[in-house]
Amino acid sequence: MAEPRNRYSGVSLALHWVIAFAVLAQVLLIAAHDKTEGALSREFVTLHKSVGVTILVLTLARIGWRLAHPAIALPDGMPRWEKLVARTTHVLFYALLIAMPMTGWLASSAGGREFAWFGLFDWPLLPVGGGRETASRLMGVHGLVMKGLYVLIALHVLAALKHQFVNRDNVLHRMIPLIPRRP
């Protein structure tokens, strides 16, 4: 019988960390937009939109990869409720990482605000009407999703640290190759 996998695949690791750093970039881009004005501010927003739709595409790729390559087993000693919370958190991450760029894309589309994906080609607008009012409501939803994503990120990081320093069960080793496996 084959030994169970104890690490995620290179593709899973790459998608996880590229998406994580892209989300961090989004926070920094909006902070830069808020601190600037004029053309520079608009450039930060355009870059934010490009990174956002990239997160959407990467998240869809990650879901496809995950469906074809199921998650590795959680530690045997982990309580059932923690396993349920871990799996639920991952599903919520996927949902929010889709909802976040979709609400932004819908808002841009409703407002008729086109953009070029990293300056390479025009990203298509969705067939959504409603103008500024609809765009504003969608941006409100975008902001709520962002807050939910922040809560999930905080829970995710705290849980990873708990597993590393309290449980000492190699969960963090599975996603950060540089952390040595504990015996």
C-alpha angles and dihedrals in degrees: 000000000000118000112250117256114258099185134053119248122264090253092052091048093048094049092046095051098039090052091045092052091044090055089050089049089053091056091049093046093053090046089052090047090052092051096049138056140210124005095353091053090050090050090056090051092049091050089047089055092048092050090045096057088043088056088051093053093044092048091052089049090049092051090049091049091047092051090052094041111036120216119271117256119274116238114291093233093054112114116248092243091055091051089051092049091048094051092043091050091053092050090048090050090055091047094049094043087057096040094049098060093033093057090047092048091047091049092050090048094048090050093045091239108154123192139184115240103245086331091291104103140348112272109224120249118230118243094260125137132187101098124219095342093057091041090053093051091048091050087054089056089045088056093049091050088050091055090050090050091052090053092049092048091051092049091046094051093044091049091049091051091047091053092047100045106022107028094028089202103141095249092130091047088063092065102029109054093193093065109090119237114253117232 
